[in-house]
Amino acid sequence: MAAPGLSAPGQLEESKPMSPFTPTPGTVYFVGAGPGAPDLISVRGAQIIAQADLILYADSLVEESVARLARKPQARILGSSSLHLGELIPLMVETARAGGLVARVHSGDPGLYGAIHEQMAALDDHQVPYQIVPGITAAFAAGARLGIGLTVPDVVQTVILTRTAGRTTMPAGEDLRTLAASGASLAIYLSVSRIRRVVDDLLASRGYGPETPVAVLHKVTWPDESHVLGTLADIVEKVRAAGYTKHALVLVSPALDPALKGAERRTSSHLYDPSYTHRFRRAADASRRKERQEASGQVAGVQPGERHLAGKIAQAGARQGIVVIGLTRRGSRTAARLAQELGATLRLPRKQAQQAALAPLPDPTAALFDGSVLGEIRRQWSRRRQLVLVMPTGVAVRALAPLLGDKATDPGVVCLDEAGHSVIPLLGGHRAGANRLARRIAAITGGHAAITTASDIQGKPALDTLGQEEGWRLDPASAVTVASAALVDGEPLGLFVDPELPQDVQEQVQGWLSSVENLVPVASLDELEVDAFPAGLLVSHRLLSPRHQHLLGKCILYRPPVLVAGMGCRRGVPTAELRAGLEQAFLEGELALESLAALATAAIKAEEPGLQELARELGVPLRVVPQKALAQLTGEGFSPSAAQDRFGIPGVAEPCALLVSQGELILPKRVFPRCTVAVGRLG
């Protein structure tokens, strides 16, 4: 027997006509006009506009043809761009109280950046009823216009709709860098005029690499619509060339990759796969299921969406190891030798490797590739920390050009001829270690490492790698190029070292920079304001004040890991909540999270999954303080804590921060709903 409301198998149930919608007089309807085209508004929305007595439409964002859907001869049609709230509300209230129908027409969906909250609150005050009629937002119109799905199995399953801060600020935790860390499909509204800042924030998030595809759509579905496609590496120039300054949506997503529709695509939905069983259809035989698994790489050990996962690995800052790629027959022999000496991954063209009569490779399947070497370089770009290319520089440059982002994200690249005579670091000489790798390769091949970096030639330190081995981080907005140019040109280079930093850190800085003759120490950031310093170096664990932010236009800001965050929490608190508390505490203490050296907690909290995962996310150790060590402390000097009565210890956050840092407590305990945070500075 068929379930209630369903027809029996093999039969079609006669559909019942839906009740027609009838607008209610005396009501204000917030109507979503959709992305622009008048035929993309909902049937209900068009019906309301047709019967409305007053049509207030957002004329700066809604195509005029939408307002022309009005059918009442006496209908009053007004654009709202020149009106403020105090003028809009009386118009709506007066018409509704007279029994008229009001269509308040917003672009896209009224619930998204439509500023309807304040309008509804005012209508509540006047006891005027209202309803919301949803509409198609620009993000979905953009995906449709580009012919893509914003979610793709095994590639991306999350869509985030957001904007950047302008006159409307963003709440804590909703900044672009935080949201972009997921690598999801990201639709960014109202932000095209700040496209450079958008790109900088996305790259700094580590959620996206420079090769991430981007589309910027201007007036999507309008008669004069247009768009540009690119990557985070080149989209700024393309947007500026197109002249987009408003009415444009920025769409960032792995789903934009054209390879997803190519012959080598590996992802597919279970829903229509013949080997997949669901409640409406039985699967085909097991052999078809195995074919699907083999096609997706599950049997061969290659996970679904591997090519796209590689990009996400890079975006998370997790590039691993060295890959050596050969091209010619002789070059394949050189590449195989280097891979063995360097302990690197080897990738060779199948045909050339076979003709080169190489000794049996440890893993031939992993070492050989089919297709062009340019494609292989691009595949390895996002996966590897360093690339060694045994081929002509012209071939290497043509392959690398579309991938270039900036020195903060690009891997190191070394190129050498097939005999190994000339070894040239092409990219990442300092920061990605290409200069050092080139010297190492030259020692193996007996060739010459052609180092061209000015600071290396002059015997001066590489500013972009200062403190790197000690775990120092650079603020992503640092002006590395400006400061490095001042260093090699002998111009005055100001140096500010935060006097609150531990003595050993200050001594390290002096030692590293002792050979720099044009270095001028300053006692305060204000001294760097003057034009006498074309560039500077800042070393601090504290956030820059708003009035000093502009110094990043000419300075490098270093973040030494000198802070220990003590954390206590209730059982089962998720990582996201713990991170929000940590970030808020650092913000209140005007401390840089990039200077975090470790998390610290008590033994009673050592097994908390949220704390363990937070440490992994931040790339710092979780230091556990034994119960005995805490019990030996007195409660004097610490904030009151429930841990004293429950566990016989003076607290968790403050004592742990103090004991692990072995220095001083610089941020007393901050209490959040389910966690506590305190910060100590290394002694």
C-alpha positions in Angstrom: 0.0 0.0 0.0 1.3 3.4 -0.8 2.2 5.7 2.0 -0.2 8.5 2.7 0.1 11.3 0.2 2.0 9.1 -2.3 0.7 7.3 -5.3 1.0 3.5 -5.6 4.0 2.2 -7.6 3.5 2.7 -11.4 0.7 5.3 -10.9 0.7 9.0 -10.9 -1.3 10.8 -8.3 -3.4 13.6 -9.6 -2.0 16.9 -8.3 -4.2 19.3 -6.4 -4.2 22.9 -7.5 -2.5 25.2 -5.1 -4.5 28.0 -3.5 -3.7 31.3 -5.3 -1.8 33.9 -3.3 -3.8 37.0 -2.6 -1.9 40.0 -1.1 -3.5 41.4 2.0 -4.5 45.1 1.9 -2.9 47.3 4.5 0.3 45.3 4.5 3.9 46.2 3.7 5.7 43.5 1.6 9.5 43.4 1.6 10.0 41.9 -1.9 13.2 40.4 -3.1 13.7 41.7 -6.7 16.3 39.1 -7.5 19.7 39.9 -9.2 18.3 42.3 -11.8 16.4 40.7 -14.7 12.7 41.4 -14.2 11.8 37.8 -15.1 13.9 36.4 -12.3 11.7 37.9 -9.6 9.3 35.4 -7.9 5.8 35.0 -9.2 4.5 36.2 -5.8 6.9 39.2 -5.8 5.7 40.2 -9.3 2.1 39.8 -8.3 2.5 42.1 -5.3 4.2 44.8 -7.4 1.5 44.6 -10.0 -1.2 45.2 -7.4 0.7 47.7 -5.2 -0.5 51.2 -4.5 3.0 52.3 -3.3 6.2 50.9 -4.8 9.4 51.9 -3.0 12.3 50.3 -4.8 16.1 50.4 -4.2 16.8 52.2 -7.5 20.6 52.2 -7.0 20.6 48.4 -7.0 17.3 47.3 -8.6 16.9 47.4 -12.4 14.2 49.9 -13.4 12.3 47.3 -15.4 11.4 45.6 -12.1 9.4 48.7 -11.0 7.7 48.7 -14.3 5.9 45.5 -13.3 3.3 47.9 -11.6 -0.1 47.6 -13.2 -2.3 50.0 -11.2 -2.5 53.3 -13.1 -2.6 55.3 -9.9 0.3 53.4 -8.3 3.0 55.7 -6.8 6.6 54.6 -7.7 9.5 56.0 -5.8 13.2 55.3 -5.8 14.5 54.9 -2.2 18.2 55.8 -2.8 17.6 59.5 -2.0 15.4 58.9 1.0 16.4 58.3 4.6 14.6 56.0 7.1 12.6 59.0 8.6 11.2 59.6 5.1 10.5 56.0 4.1 8.6 54.9 7.1 5.8 57.6 7.0 5.2 56.8 3.3 4.7 53.1 4.1 2.7 53.7 7.2 0.3 56.2 5.6 -0.4 53.9 2.6 -0.9 50.8 4.7 -3.2 52.5 7.2 -5.3 53.7 4.3 -5.8 50.1 3.2 -3.3 50.2 0.4 -0.7 47.7 -0.6 3.0 48.6 -0.2 5.8 46.9 -2.1 9.1 47.7 -0.5 11.4 46.3 -3.2 15.0 45.3 -2.4 17.7 43.8 -4.6 18.4 40.1 -4.4 17.0 38.7 -1.3 15.8 41.4 1.2 17.2 39.4 4.1 20.8 39.8 2.8 22.2 43.3 3.3 18.7 44.8 2.7 18.7 46.8 6.0 15.2 45.6 6.6 15.6 45.0 10.3 15.4 48.7 11.2 12.4 49.1 8.8 10.5 46.2 10.4 11.2 47.5 13.9 9.7 50.9 12.9 6.6 49.2 11.4 6.2 47.3 14.6 6.2 50.6 16.5 3.4 51.8 14.2 1.6 48.4 14.4 1.7 48.0 10.7 1.8 44.4 9.4 4.5 43.3 7.0 5.7 40.1 5.3 8.9 39.2 3.5 9.0 37.7 0.0 12.3 36.0 -0.7 14.3 36.6 -3.8 17.3 35.2 -5.7 20.5 36.6 -4.4 23.4 37.6 -6.7 25.6 34.7 -5.6 23.2 32.1 -7.0 22.7 34.2 -10.2 26.4 34.4 -10.6 26.8 30.6 -10.3 24.0 30.1 -12.9 25.5 32.7 -15.3 29.0 31.0 -15.1 27.5 27.5 -15.5 28.9 26.1 -12.3 27.6 24.6 -9.1 28.8 26.3 -5.9 29.2 23.0 -4.2 31.0 20.0 -5.9 31.4 16.6 -4.3 34.8 16.0 -2.8 35.9 19.6 -3.6 33.8 22.1 -1.8 30.5 21.7 0.3 30.1 25.0 2.0 29.0 28.4 0.7 29.7 31.6 2.7 28.0 34.9 1.8 29.8 37.9 3.4 31.3 41.4 2.8 34.2 43.4 3.9 34.2 46.2 6.5 33.5 49.7 5.2 31.3 52.2 7.0 29.5 49.1 8.3 32.0 47.3 10.5 32.3 43.5 10.8 31.6 41.7 14.1 34.5 39.9 15.8 35.2 36.6 14.1 33.5 37.5 10.8 36.5 39.2 9.2 37.5 38.0 5.7 40.7 36.3 6.9 38.8 34.2 9.5 36.0 33.1 7.1 38.4 32.4 4.2 40.4 29.9 6.3 37.8 27.2 5.4 38.6 27.3 1.7 34.8 27.2 1.0 33.0 28.9 -1.9 33.0 32.6 -0.9 30.6 35.2 -2.3 31.8 38.7 -1.3 29.3 41.5 -1.6 29.7 45.3 -1.6 33.5 45.0 -1.7 34.8 45.4 -5.3 36.0 48.9 -4.6 38.4 47.3 -2.1 39.5 44.4 -4.3 43.2 44.7 -3.4 42.4 44.5 0.3 40.1 41.6 -0.4 42.8 39.6 -2.2 45.4 40.4 0.5 43.1 39.2 3.2 42.2 36.0 1.3 45.9 35.1 0.7 46.8 35.9 4.3 44.1 33.6 5.5 45.9 30.5 4.2 42.5 29.2 3.1 43.3 30.1 -0.6 46.5 30.1 -2.6 47.3 32.5 -5.5 46.1 29.9 -8.0 42.6 29.9 -6.6 40.0 30.8 -9.3 38.0 34.0 -8.9 35.1 35.5 -10.8 33.9 39.1 -10.5 30.5 39.7 -11.9 29.2 43.2 -12.7 25.4 43.7 -12.8 24.8 40.0 -13.3 21.6 39.4 -15.3 21.2 43.2 -16.1 21.1 44.2 -19.8 24.7 45.6 -19.5 26.1 42.7 -17.4 29.8 41.6 -17.7 32.3 39.6 -15.8 36.0 38.9 -15.5 37.7 35.6 -14.6 41.1 35.1 -13.1 42.9 33.9 -10.0 43.9 35.6 -6.8 47.2 36.3 -8.5 45.8 38.5 -11.2 42.2 39.4 -10.4 43.1 42.9 -9.0 44.6 44.0 -12.4 41.6 42.5 -14.3 39.0 44.2 -12.1 40.8 47.6 -12.4 41.1 47.2 -16.2 37.4 46.5 -16.4 36.6 49.6 -14.3 34.4 47.8 -11.8 33.9 50.0 -8.7 30.3 49.0 -7.6 27.4 46.7 -8.5 29.8 43.7 -8.6 30.1 40.4 -6.7 33.4 38.7 -6.0 33.1 34.9 -6.2 36.0 32.9 -4.9 35.7 29.1 -5.2 37.5 25.9 -6.1 34.2 25.1 -8.0 35.3 27.7 -10.6 38.2 25.4 -11.8 37.4 24.6 -15.4 39.2 21.2 -14.9 36.1 20.1 -13.0 34.3 19.7 -16.3 37.2 18.3 -18.1 37.9 14.7 -19.2 40.1 14.1 -16.1 37.4 15.1 -13.6 37.3 12.6 -10.6 34.4 13.9 -8.6 30.8 12.8 -9.0 27.7 12.8 -6.9 26.4 9.6 -5.4 22.8 10.6 -6.2 22.8 9.6 -9.9 25.6 7.1 -9.8 24.4 3.7 -11.0 26.5 1.9 -8.4 24.8 3.8 -5.5 21.7 2.6 -3.7 19.1 5.0 -2.2 15.5 4.7 -1.2 14.2 5.3 -4.8 16.6 3.1 -6.8 18.7 0.0 -6.4 22.4 0.0 -7.3 23.8 -1.7 -10.3 26.1 -4.7 -9.7 29.2 -4.6 -7.5 31.6 -4.4 -10.4 30.1 -1.0 -11.4 30.7 0.1 -7.8 34.4 -1.0 -8.1 34.7 0.8 -11.4 33.5 4.0 -9.8 36.0 3.6 -6.9 38.8 3.1 -9.3 37.8 6.1 -11.3 37.8 8.3 -8.2 41.1 7.0 -7.0 39.8 5.2 -3.9 41.2 1.8 -4.9 44.5 3.1 -6.2 45.2 5.1 -3.0 44.4 8.5 -4.6 41.5 10.1 -2.7 38.6 11.8 -4.5 39.3 15.3 -5.6 43.0 14.9 -5.1 44.0 17.7 -7.5 41.8 20.1 -5.7 42.8 18.9 -2.3 46.4 19.7 -3.2 45.5 23.3 -3.6 43.8 23.3 -0.2 46.9 21.8 1.4 49.0 24.6 0.0 46.4 27.2 1.1 46.7 25.8 4.7 50.4 26.4 4.6 51.1 22.7 4.6 53.3 22.2 1.5 55.6 19.2 2.0 59.1 18.4 0.9 60.9 18.8 -2.4 59.9 17.5 -5.8 62.4 17.0 -8.7 60.9 17.2 -12.2 62.9 16.1 -15.3 62.1 16.8 -19.0 64.6 15.3 -21.4 66.2 11.8 -21.5 69.5 13.1 -20.0 67.6 15.4 -17.7 65.7 12.5 -16.3 68.9 10.8 -15.3 70.1 14.0 -13.5 66.7 14.4 -11.8 66.7 10.8 -10.6 70.1 11.3 -9.1 69.1 14.5 -7.4 65.9 13.1 -6.0 68.0 10.3 -4.4 70.6 12.6 -2.9 68.0 15.1 -1.7 65.5 12.6 -0.4 63.0 14.2 -2.7 60.0 13.1 -4.7 60.8 12.3 -8.3 58.5 13.1 -11.3 59.5 12.1 -14.8 57.7 12.0 -18.2 56.9 8.3 -18.7 58.3 8.1 -22.3 61.6 9.9 -21.5 62.1 7.9 -18.3 61.7 4.6 -20.1 64.1 5.7 -22.8 66.7 6.9 -20.3 67.2 3.3 -19.1 67.1 4.3 -15.5 67.7 1.8 -12.7 64.4 0.4 -11.3 62.6 3.1 -9.5 61.4 2.5 -5.9 57.9 3.4 -6.9 57.6 3.7 -10.7 53.9 4.5 -10.5 54.5 7.5 -8.3 57.6 8.7 -10.3 56.1 8.7 -13.8 53.5 11.0 -15.3 51.8 11.3 -18.6 50.9 14.6 -20.4 52.8 17.8 -20.5 55.6 18.9 -18.1 53.8 22.3 -17.8 50.8 20.5 -16.4 52.9 18.5 -14.0 54.6 21.6 -12.7 51.3 23.2 -12.1 50.0 20.1 -10.2 53.1 20.1 -8.0 53.0 23.8 -7.3 50.5 23.7 -4.6 51.8 20.5 -3.0 55.5 21.1 -2.5 57.6 23.4 -0.4 60.3 23.5 -3.1 60.5 22.5 -6.8 63.6 21.5 -8.6 63.2 21.8 -12.4 65.7 20.0 -14.6 64.9 21.8 -17.9 65.5 25.0 -19.8 64.5 28.2 -17.9 62.1 29.2 -20.7 60.0 26.1 -20.2 60.0 26.6 -16.5 59.1 30.3 -16.7 56.1 29.6 -19.1 54.8 27.0 -16.6 55.3 29.2 -13.5 54.0 32.5 -14.8 50.3 31.9 -14.3 50.9 30.5 -10.8 52.9 33.4 -9.3 51.4 35.0 -6.2 53.8 36.6 -3.8 56.9 35.6 -1.8 54.8 34.9 1.3 53.0 32.1 -0.4 55.0 30.9 -3.4 57.2 27.8 -3.0 61.0 27.9 -3.7 61.9 27.0 -7.3 65.4 26.0 -8.6 66.0 25.4 -12.3 69.1 23.7 -13.7 70.3 22.4 -17.1 70.3 18.7 -17.8 74.0 18.4 -17.0 73.7 20.4 -13.7 76.3 23.1 -14.8 74.1 26.1 -14.0 71.8 26.0 -11.0 69.5 29.0 -10.8 67.1 29.8 -7.9 64.2 31.3 -9.8 61.8 31.9 -6.9 61.8 32.1 -3.1 65.6 32.6 -2.8 65.4 33.7 0.8 62.0 32.9 2.3 61.4 29.6 0.6 65.1 28.5 0.8 65.8 28.3 -2.9 69.3 30.0 -2.6 70.3 27.4 0.0 68.9 24.6 -2.0 70.7 25.8 -5.2 74.0 25.7 -3.3 73.3 22.2 -2.1 72.4 21.0 -5.6 75.5 22.7 -7.1 77.6 20.7 -4.6 76.1 17.5 -5.9 76.4 18.2 -9.6 79.7 20.1 -9.4 78.0 23.1 -11.1 77.6 26.8 -10.2 74.8 28.2 -8.0 73.9 31.4 -9.8 72.7 33.4 -6.8 71.4 36.9 -7.9 69.8 38.1 -4.7 71.4 41.4 -3.8 71.6 40.8 -0.1 73.4 37.5 -0.7 75.8 39.1 -3.0 76.5 41.9 -0.5 76.7 39.4 2.4 73.7 41.0 4.2 70.9 39.1 6.0 67.7 38.1 4.3 65.1 40.2 6.0 62.2 38.0 5.0 63.7 35.0 6.8 64.9 36.7 9.9 64.1 34.5 12.9 62.4 31.9 10.7 64.2 29.0 12.2 63.2 30.2 15.7 59.6 30.3 14.7 59.2 34.0 14.1 56.3 35.1 11.9 55.9 38.1 9.6 52.8 40.2 9.6 51.4 39.5 6.1 51.0 43.2 5.5 54.7 43.8 5.9 56.5 45.8 3.2 59.2 43.3 2.6 60.2 44.6 -0.8 60.5 48.2 0.5 62.6 47.3 3.5 64.8 44.9 1.5 65.5 47.6 -1.1 66.6 50.1 1.6 68.9 47.4 3.1 70.8 46.8 -0.1 70.8 50.4 -1.2 72.4 51.6 2.0 69.5 53.8 3.0 68.7 54.5 6.7 66.8 51.5 8.0 65.1 52.1 11.4 64.9 49.3 13.9 62.4 49.3 16.7 62.6 46.3 19.2 59.8 46.3 21.8 61.5 46.9 25.1 59.1 44.5 26.8 60.5 41.5 24.8 62.7 39.1 26.7 66.4 40.0 26.8 67.5 37.0 24.8 65.2 38.0 21.9 66.7 41.5 21.9 70.2 40.1 21.8 69.2 37.7 19.0 68.1 40.7 16.9 71.3 42.6 17.5 73.3 39.5 16.6 71.5 38.8 13.3 71.7 42.5 12.2 75.2 43.3 13.4 76.6 43.4 9.9 74.0 46.0 8.7 75.8 49.3 8.6 72.7 51.4 7.7 70.7 50.2 10.6 69.5 52.9 13.0 67.9 51.8 16.4 65.0 53.9 17.5 63.3 54.1 20.9 59.7 54.5 19.7 57.5 53.9 16.7 56.9 57.7 16.4 60.6 58.1 15.4 59.9 56.1 12.3 57.2 58.5 11.1 59.8 60.9 9.6 60.8 60.8 6.0 64.4 60.3 7.0 63.6 56.6 7.4 62.4 55.2 4.0 61.9 51.8 5.7 62.1 50.1 9.0 62.0 46.9 11.0 59.6 46.3 13.9 59.9 43.5 16.4 57.0 43.2 18.8 54.5 40.9 20.3 51.9 43.7 20.6 49.3 44.9 18.1 50.0 48.1 16.3 47.9 51.0 17.4 45.6 52.4 14.7 47.7 55.5 14.3 50.8 53.3 13.6 49.2 50.9 11.1 50.4 53.0 8.2 54.0 52.1 9.1 53.4 48.7 7.5 53.6 50.5 4.2 57.3 50.8 4.6 58.3 48.4 7.5 58.5 44.7 8.2 56.8 43.6 11.4 58.2 40.5 13.1 56.3 38.4 15.6 58.7 36.4 17.9 56.9 33.6 19.7 57.1 34.8 23.3 53.6 34.4 24.6 52.0 31.5 26.4 48.2 31.3 26.7 46.9 29.5 29.7 43.5 28.1 29.1 40.8 26.4 31.2 37.5 25.2 30.0 34.4 23.2 30.8 34.1 19.7 29.5 33.4 19.3 25.8 33.8 22.9 24.7 34.3 22.9 20.9 37.4 24.3 19.2 35.7 27.2 17.6 34.4 28.5 20.9 37.8 28.2 22.5 39.5 30.0 19.6 36.9 32.8 19.8 37.7 33.3 23.5 41.5 33.2 22.8 41.3 35.7 20.0 39.1 38.0 22.1 41.5 37.9 25.0 44.4 38.7 22.8 42.5 41.6 21.3 41.6 43.0 24.7 45.2 42.7 25.8 46.4 44.3 22.5 48.5 41.2 21.9 49.4 39.6 18.6 48.2 36.0 18.2 51.1 35.4 15.8 53.5 35.7 18.8 51.9 32.7 20.5 54.5 30.1 21.5 52.3 27.6 23.3 49.0 26.8 24.9 49.1 25.7 28.5 46.5 23.9 30.6 46.2 21.7 33.7 46.5 18.0 33.7 42.8 17.7 34.4 42.1 19.3 31.0 44.8 17.6 29.0 42.4 15.3 27.2 40.0 17.9 26.1 39.6 17.5 22.3 38.8 21.1 21.8 42.1 22.2 23.4 44.1 19.6 21.5 42.6 20.6 18.2 43.1 24.3 18.9 46.8 23.8 19.4 47.0 21.9 16.2 45.1 24.6 14.3 47.5 27.3 15.7 50.6 25.2 15.1 51.8 25.4 18.7 52.3 22.8 21.4 49.8 22.1 24.2 51.8 22.2 27.4 50.3 20.3 30.3 51.1 21.4 33.8 51.0 18.5 36.4 48.5 18.7 39.2 51.4 18.6 41.8 53.1 21.6 40.3 49.9 23.6 40.5 49.0 22.5 44.0 52.3 23.8 45.3 51.4 27.4 44.3 49.5 29.6 46.6 46.4 31.5 45.4 48.1 34.8 46.2 48.4 37.0 43.1 45.9 35.0 41.1 42.3 35.8 40.3 39.7 33.8 42.4 39.0 30.4 40.8 36.5 27.6 41.3 39.4 25.2 40.8 40.6 26.0 44.3 37.7 24.3 46.0 37.1 21.6 43.4 40.6 20.4 42.6 42.8 22.0 45.2 44.7 24.2 42.8 44.8 28.0 42.6 43.4 28.1 39.1 44.1 26.9 35.6 44.5 29.8 33.1 46.8 32.1 35.2 48.9 29.6 37.0 49.5 27.5 33.8 50.4 30.6 31.8 52.9 31.7 34.5 54.5 28.3 35.0 55.0 27.5 31.3 56.2 30.9 30.4 58.5 31.1 33.4 58.2 34.8 33.0 55.5 37.2 34.0 51.7 37.3 33.7 50.9 40.1 31.3 47.2 39.5 30.7 45.2 38.5 33.8 42.4 35.9 33.4 39.6 36.7 31.0 36.4 34.9 31.8 34.2 33.7 28.9 30.9 31.6 29.2 32.7 28.3 29.0 36.5 29.0 29.0 39.1 31.2 30.7 42.3 32.7 29.1 45.3 34.3 30.6 48.6 35.2 28.9 52.2 35.0 30.2 55.4 36.3 28.5 58.5 34.2 28.3 61.1 35.2 30.9 
